[in-house]
Every structure is written in structure tokens, then in C-alpha cells.
Amino acid sequence: MDSAPIPATSHNKAALAFIFVTVMLDMLAFGIIIPVLPHLVVQLIGGSIAQAAVWTSGFATLYMLMQFVFSPVQGTLSDRFGRRTVILISSLGLGVDFIVMAITPVLWLLLIGRGISGICAASFSTANAYIADIVPKEKRAAAFGALGAAFGVGFIVGPALGGFLGHYSVRLPFWVAAALSLANFCYGFFVLPESLPPERRTKRFDWSHANPFGALVLLRRYPQVFALATVFFLINLAQFSLNATYVLYTDYRYGWGPQAVGYTLAFVGLCSGLVQAVLVRQLMPKLGERRMIMIGLPLCVVGYLLFGLSSVSWLFLLGIPFLCMGGLAGPPAQALMTQQVDPHEQGRLQGALTSLASLAGIFGPALFANLFALFISDHAPAHLPGIAFVLAALLLIGAAVIASYAIRHVHIAPHPASSTKNAVAALAGELSPLAGTVASEPLPTDQPESSP
């Protein structure tokens, strides 16, 4: 049974606004450095694009290894001591870390900086647990959709700004990212209330829950969650084809520099934000979680295939809306998982999911970057620069097959449609000043439905 939801107060409204802003600012900070980090690596090693691809994959692997190790630690700490402290310390750590990366003259110090970023960025799971604390289960798909919109807003501005700043200096975006993270810490220090009262916390900190493999045991206790978590893992693994190769692939195949990459990533953020903030809320009441998942995954497959097989840039750009439409699957899948887990284990669940994403990040960047380097080299079995995206499409086909099995066995308790719409509309009103949404328009809700 879920604990009673926290009553709506001005503190709650400020808390929801803060979570939206903190995710948006974090994504803005990360987005700013995306167009320039590979070019900074090229500058520091003085090597070729293929060599930079391998080094960049190593950076990404370390980043995700740190997330894999520390996400369950943060999740378990937040279940024991509350969410606020974990989120604030992470924001402060990111700000300091970006400063270190901005001034580093050597590659090894940049590598250490990326590892520290991975530790601090594990707080994304705590932000998700915060939402699960204060939003009743029938409205969580809408709330996670709003967070997805925050990702989109940050990603619209971040890469475009990073590409613009990178035109003057590849290090300038790191300074701006540091300022954003430190501003986020200051904002949260004065605004953010605690979402997890003492009576809902775990009684002690359990290291068996805090280690990444112990946290994953939680998923095995809930068979439907385990199947959906497998889908979640495959989606994240496929996404690392973008993280590992997007900048260097578009440079190699289309001749794009930091500015072009920044603007196209801003287009990705715009499309993603529209999907999360508009399409999710419009389609969820009509289709429900199950159908949303099964629509989003195939559309994402089309996007990856267009990325991997397009020989001209305009066809590549055509794949962006399809890829972003895959975002239709995320909020309902995450909402279904939170509904299956006890309230006092929400932090562990989000920590375990972040660990899965991090586990994908440990293997994904090296896999995709080395495939990219191989298939553009003189020893390539075939000249196929987009091999990483083709493999990502195949992974998502597998995810769709598993999802079609998993969601048949997930029980969704019915709830009154009218009261749900009114409650979700209230949530929209709390977030609308920041998300740019209309308070009078109801956010989506997960209506009971038959299996597809």
C-alpha cells in the first residue's frame, strides 16, 4: 500500500518547481559541454578523430562506472536520511568539478573530472525518488513526463549555447556549466524542502542495498519490474550510440563543427520537449501506458535507422523527430515500475534503475565508439560509419519484444478518471510557470485499459 500523499502546500509547490529547475539546469550544464568535450580531447592528445573516439569512449565508460557504483549508494542514503541533502551535495560537487575540468591542462585530470561528474550526477535517481514521494501513483506518469520536458528544455538551450561558446574557446562552456550547477545549489539550499518524513524512512543504512549488485536484487523481487527494467536497460544501451559517436560521426560524415552539432542537438531537445510536454499529456488518457510503450519503441527504431543509413545530412535530420518520439515510452514505463514497488523502497528502485543505465554506460560507449572507429578505418569489413546506430535499432527491436510480454502481466488499479484529471491539472498548475504549460489543461493520467 502507498503511504498517504503529502498534502499540497506552498512548500510542496516550491519543491516540485525546484525538482523541475534542478533537472533542467543539470541538463543545461551537461548539454553545454557535449559539443566541445570531444574537441577538447582532440586538443589535449593532438590525435585524429578515430583516436579521439576511443578516448572519449573511455571517458564515458568511467563516468558511467561511477554512476553504477554510486547511484544505489545515493538512493539508499536518501531512503535513510532524506532526499534534500543528497541532491544539494551533488549539485555542489558538479559545480566544483566543472571548474576543475575547465582549467585542466592534461588529459588525466580531465579523466578524473569526468569520474567525479559521474558520482555527482547519480543524484538524478534521487530527484526521481523525490517525485515518487510527493506525487500519488496515478499521477506519476504525468510528473515523469514533466521531468522529461525539463530534460528537453535544458537540452534545447545547452548544446546550442555550448556550440556558440565553443566557437570562441572549447573551455568556456565548462565555466558556464560550473556557474549553472553552483547557482542550482544555492537555489536548492534556500528553496527545497524535504520530501521524505522520518516515519517513512528506512531504519538503518544497509550496505547490502547500497552496493550496485545488491540494489539490483530489488528488481528480482518484482517480476514485472524486472522485465520492464530489462527494457529500460536496452533503451539506455542503445542511447549510448548517440553519446559515444554523435559528435565525431557527424563531423566525419557531414563535416559538422561544434556550432552545427550544438544547433542540431538543440533541435533534438526541442523535439524531445514537445513530445514530453505535449504529446505525452495528450495521448496518455487516450492510449494508456501499455500502448504508449508499444508505440514509442518502434518509432525510435525508425529514428536510429535513419541516423545510421543516411548518406546526406537532411535525411539524418529527418530521423530526429522519430528518435524523440521514442520518448513516449519512457514516462509510462517508469510510472508502471514505481506502482509495483513499496513506498519506502522508491529510492532503492530509482538507484537500481540508474545503476542499470550506468551499467549500460560502462559497456555502451566502448562498444559503439570502437565499432565506429573500426568501420571507418582501413581495416573495416565494410565502410559503414553509422554502424553504431544500426546496432542501436536492433537493440530496441529486442526491447519491444520484451516489453510486449512484460506489460501484459502488469496490473494497473483503476481509479476515477475525473478526480485524477483534476489532481493532475493541479500538478500542471504547480509546474506551469517553469515548464511553460497551461494550468487549465489536464496532464496525462494512466487510465485502466486492456492489454494490446
C-alpha positions, 0 to 999 in steps of 0.5 A: 500500500502507498503511504498517504500523499503529502498534502499540497502546500506552498512548500510542496509547490516550491519543491516540485518547481525546484525538482523541475529547475534542478533537472533542467539546469543539470541538463543545461550544464551537461548539454553545454559541454557535449559539443566541445568535450570531444574537441577538447580531447582532440586538443589535449592528445593532438590525435585524429578523430578515430583516436579521439573516439576511443578516448572519449569512449573511455571517458564515458565508460568511467563516468558511467562506472561511477554512476553504477557504483554510486547511484544505489549508494545515493538512493539508499542514503536518501531512503535513510536520511532524506532526499534534500541533502543528497541532491544539494551535495551533488549539485555542489560537487558538479559545480566544483568539478566543472571548474576543475575540468575547465582549467585542466591542462592534461588529459588525466585530470580531465579523466578524473573530472569526468569520474567525479561528474559521474558520482555527482550526477547519480543524484538524478535517481534521487530527484526521481525518488523525490517525485515518487514521494510527493506525487500519488501513483496515478499521477506519476506518469504525468510528473515523469513526463514533466521531468522529461520536458525539463530534460528537453528544455535544458537540452534545447538551450545547452548544446546550442549555447555550448556550440556558440561558446565553443566557437570562441574557446572549447573551455568556456562552456565548462565555466558556464556549466560550473556557474549553472550547477553552483547557482542550482545549489544555492537555489536548492539550499534556500528553496527545497524542502524535504520530501521524505518524513522520518516515519517513512524512512528506512531504519538503518543504512544497509550496505547490502542495498547500497552496493550496485549488485545488491540494489539490483536484487530489488528488481528480482523481487518484482517480476514485472519490474524486472522485465520492464527494467530489462527494457529500460536497460536496452533503451539506455544501451542503445542511447549510448550510440548517440553519446559515444559517436554523435559528435565525431560521426557527424563531423566525419560524415557531414563535416559538422563543427561544434556550432552545427552539432550544438544547433542540431542537438538543440533541435533534438531537445526541442523535439524531445520537449514537445513530445514530453510536454505535449504529446505525452499529456495528450495521448496518455488518457487516450492510449494508456501506458501499455500502448504508449510503450508499444508505440514509442519503441518502434518509432525510435527504431525508425529514428536510429535507422535513419541516423545510421543509413543516411548518406546526406545530412537532411535525411539524418535530420529527418530521423530526429523527430522519430528518435524523440518520439521514442520518448513516449515510452519512457514516462509510462514505463517508469510510472508502471515500475514505481506502482509495483514497488513499496513506498519506502523502497522508491529510492532503492528502485530509482538507484537500481534503475540508474545503476542499470543505465550506468551499467549500460554506460560502462559497456555502451560507449566502448562498444559503439565508439570502437565499432565506429572507429573500426568501420571507418578505418582501413581495416573495416569489413565494410565502410559503414560509419553509422554502424553504431546506430544500426546496432542501436535499432536492433537493440530496441527491436529486442526491447519491444519484444520484451516489453510486449510480454512484460506489460501484459502481466502488469496490473494497473488499479483503476481509479476515477478518471475525473478526480485524477484529471483534476489532481493532475491539472493541479500538478500542471498548475504547480509546474506551469510557470517553469515548464511553460504549460497551461494550468487549465489543461489536464496532464496525462493520467494512466487510465485502466485499459486492456492489454494490446 
